[in-house]
Amino acid sequence: MNALPTLLWLEFRKSQSFVAVLAGILLLLGVGLARLGTDPLNQAQEEAIALLSVAATVGGTLLMVALFLSARQDGTGLLPSVPGGLVHQAARFVYWSLLGALFGLALAVLAWGYLDRALPGMPGLGEVLKLVFYGLGLFWLPGVAYMLLAFSYVQSYQLSRLGWLAALVAFMGFFPLGEALVQVGSRVAYAALPPLTISLQGLGSRLDDIRLPLEPLGLSVLLAAGLLLLAGQMWEEVEA
């Protein structure tokens, strides 16, 4: 039996309702943006930003809730004691990383589609997606690995009868992690790797191209791998 594809399928089975809700959020957002005009007084643009903000907040919160439910090590819906702990956590990491990335990319495409109508000379969609991929790799990948580790720790060792309170503390740790990644990334000497260049020429000659260093992205990927290994080791320790 190939464990990883089976576990990925089981993760999807457990989260079908969340996937349906996320798809509904994107559908409602798309309909709302399509109905908005391009008001010269910027009222429509403000409404579009509000719609995007609400969709991103609600969708991100749902992703965190679903990830927490998935991280509960009670064996529900998973293959008991067949694959190792790292395989279990890797399946969760891959699934939720992809699901969050798809949701973020869909938001970016919808936002770009509206702004391309509202603002003349928008950069191409490819340039926007470069920036989204960069952000996902910098924050979302280590964030998912951290959440798996933190929530697995809370559930495995029963830190409090008020499990929701301990989970909330673990969730709040996600934001200091993001701040730490920004601080560390801003202090790295960017010399080893060529930067990622995003062209903004479509917005006029007043804006220079964005040059994003790749070193912080590499550090984030390494951090995600380390946190994932710790989460897998924790699974093994609890199961043993």
N, C-alpha and C positions, 0 to 999 in steps of 0.2 A: 504494500500500500504506500502510495506517495503521500506523505503526511501534509506537506505544505499546501498543495492545491485543495485537499480536503478541508483543511482548517480555514482556508480563505473562503471556501464555499459556505462553511458553517458560520463564519463571521457575517457573510452576506445574509444568510437565513435569519440570524438573530437580529439584524439591523434593518430588515426590509421596511418596517414602518418608518424609521428615521430617514431612510433614503427617499421614501415617498413624500415625506414632509419637506425635505430639502428640495426635491423636484417641484413641489407645489410652490415653495417660496420663490424659486427661480421663474416659474411660470407667471405668478402674480407680478413679480418685478418686471418681467418682459412686457406683459400687457400694460402695466402702469407707465413704463417708459415710452412705449409705443403711442400711448394716448396723449403724452405731453407734447406740447408744441415747442417752438424755439422763441420764447418771449424776448423781445429786444430789451426789456427792463430786467432781465435775469430772474424773474419770478419762477419761470418753468425750470431753470437750471437749479435753483434752490430746492424746489420740490423734488427734482431728480436726485440731488445729493442726499436729501432726507430719506427718500425711498431706498437708495443704495445703503445708507448707514443702517437703517432698520433691518434690511435683509441680511447684511453682513453680521450684525450683532445677534439677531435671532438665530441665524444659521450656525454661527460660531458657537453659541451657547448650546445648541442642540448637539453639535458634534462633540463637545466636551462631556455632556451628559451621557451620550451614547458610548463614548470611549470609557467613561467611568463604569458603566454597566457591563461593558465587555471585559474590563480588567478585573471584575470580581472572580476570584478563583474558587468558585463553588462547583465547577465541573459541568454546569448547565450547558447543554448543547455542544460540548467539546468532547474530544476523544479522550477518555480517562486513561492516564498512565501509559499511553502508547508512544507518542512522540516525546522528545525531551522538552524541558522548559524553554530553552532558547528557540526551538521551532514554534512553540505556541506563541511566544512573545513576538517572534519575527513575523508570523502570520498576521497578528494584530497590527504590528507596526506597518507592514506593507499595505494592508487593507485600509487602515484609517489614514495613512499618509496619502494614498491615492484618492480616497473619497474626499478628504479635505482639499487636496490639490484640484480635483475636478470642480468642486464647488467654487473655489477661489477663481479658477480660470473662467468658469461660466459667468461669475460676477464681473470679471474684467471685460469679457467680450460684450456683455450687455451694456456696461458703462461706456465702453468705446463706441458701440453702435449708436448710442444716444449722443455722445459728445461729438461724434463725427458729423451728425446732422446739425447740432447746435453751434459748434465752433468751426469756422472754416480753417482749413489747413492743418487738421489734426495729424500727428505722426501715424505711420502705418500700424496696423494691428500687430504685426510681428515685433515691432519695437516695444509696444506695450506689454506683450506677452513675455518678452525677455525680462522686463522689470518684475513682472509677477512671479516668474520662475525663480528669479534671484531671491525675492522675498520669501517664497515658500521654502527654498533650501536653507535660507539663513535662520528662519524662525520656526516654521511649521515642523520640519523634520526633527530637530532637537526637542521641540515642544511635545510632540507625540511620544517620543521616547521617554521624556521626563514624566509625562502623565502616566504612562504605563508603569514606570518604576514607582512613582509616588502612590498611585492608587492600589497597586499590587501590595505595597508595603502596608498600607492602611488595612486592606482586607485580610492580608495573611496573618498579621500579628494582633489584630483586633485592639488597636490602640485605645479605643474608647467605645463604650456602649452607644454613645452618640456618634455612630459611624459617619453620619452625614456631616457632622462638625469637623471631624478629622479630614474627611474628603474635601471639605471647603478650604481648610488650611492648605492642603496639598495643591488644590486648584489655584489658590492665590499665589503660590510659589511660582506659577508659570510666568507671572508678570515680572518679578525680579530676575528670572532667568532671561527673559527677553531684554531687559535693561542691561544685564551683565554682558550679553552678546553684543549689544551696541557699543558698550564701553570698551570691551576687549577689541572689537573690530576696529574701532576708531584709533587704537593705539598700535596696531600692527604695522610694521614696515612693509609697504607694498612694493616689493621689488622682484620676487621670484617668478610670479605669474603675470601674463599680460592681462590688462583690465578688460572688463566687459563694457563695450561702448554701445550706448543707446542714442540714436540720432533723433534730435528734436528739430530738425530743419523745417519740418512741416509747419511749425508754429511761428516761423519767421526767423530772421537773422539775429534777433535780439537775444535768443537763447542759445547757449553753447550745448554741445553734446554732453551727455552724462557718461562719466567713466567710473565704473564700479569695480573695486578691487576684488579679486577672486580668493585672496587668502582668508578673509573672514568666512566665506562660504565653505572653504575646505575645513576650517576649524569647526564649523557647525556640524558638518557631516561626521567628522571624527568624534565630536561630542555625542551626537546621536548614536553612533555605533557603540561607544563606551557605556552610555546609559542603557542601551538595549542589552548588552552583555550582562550588566548588573541585574536587570530585570529578569533575564533568563536564569541567572544563578540563584536569585531569590526564589523563583518557582521551584528549582531543583531542591533547594534547602527545605522549603515548606513541605513539598511532596515526600521528601525522604523522612 
